[in-house]
Amino acid sequence: MTESEHQPLRIARDARGVVTLTLNDPARFNALGGEMLTALQQALDAVARDEAARVVVLAAEGKAFCAGHNLKDMAAHPDLAWYQQLFAQCSRMMLTIHKLPVPVIARVQGMATAAGCQLVAQCDLAVAVDSATFATSGIHYGLFCATPSVPLVRNVPAKRAMEMLLTGDFIDAATALEQGLVNRVVSAVELDAEVEKLVASILQKPRVAVAMGKALVYQQRELGMDAAYQLAGQAMAVNMMDGAAQEGARAFVEKRAPAWK
């Protein structure tokens, strides 16, 4: 086994600027322990600094996409400061996904529970295999999934989210699609091709417009209607001053395909 296969996270980047981060701890169901969180944070920070990066695909090895935090580790450290540090580290990583200037697509090939379900919800887009299952299952062990609830209630209707949080019961991929937790559900053999369709579509768009759009959508979501329109109008005005938008407008008028720089 090579040294890279021992790493909790595999990192690949292609010539298009597509960065694939693969959770690589299948024996522990890709749990979000300290080592995995550190590796993810470092990789995401590197993407944030990479002006040529265009898309992140978050994938996983094994039967599970991510089982959330490792309860064995948590039981072994009955210390408030240890728990606070763990959840702060995880929240920082989730917020980095949220603030990243490029879209993050979850490639969900298996079960996603607790903070693993949170990870799917935190990504901008998600494609799941039809056998994938999702749960915020901490309540079964006396731990309400408080941090997973943050992106969950911003993805699915409140009563649906509360049912998942209060019961801890699994939902299947079809239900996750219906409720808005994932964008697309396909068979296992179609998974990579379906992810690639989203990637290819995003790559056709100007990076600056995608970055501004992602930031705007999440900012305005937290505001009242008046403030949201004010922020959105300003964002569009600034966006139109960018060279890519100017080229797009000229291309529309001239009835040709835009030539992005």
Secondary structure as UniProt FT lines:
FT   HELIX           3..6
FT   STRAND          9..13
FT   TURN            15..16
FT   STRAND          18..23
FT   HELIX           26..28
FT   TURN            29..30
FT   HELIX           34..49
FT   TURN            51..52
FT   STRAND          55..60
FT   STRAND          64..66
FT   HELIX           71..75
FT   HELIX           80..99
FT   STRAND          104..108
FT   STRAND          111..113
FT   HELIX           115..122
FT   STRAND          125..129
FT   TURN            130..131
FT   STRAND          133..135
FT   HELIX           137..141
FT   HELIX           146..152
FT   TURN            153..155
FT   HELIX           158..167
FT   STRAND          171..172
FT   HELIX           173..179
FT   STRAND          184..186
FT   HELIX           188..190
FT   HELIX           191..203
FT   HELIX           207..221
FT   HELIX           225..240
FT   HELIX           243..253
FT   TURN            254..255
//
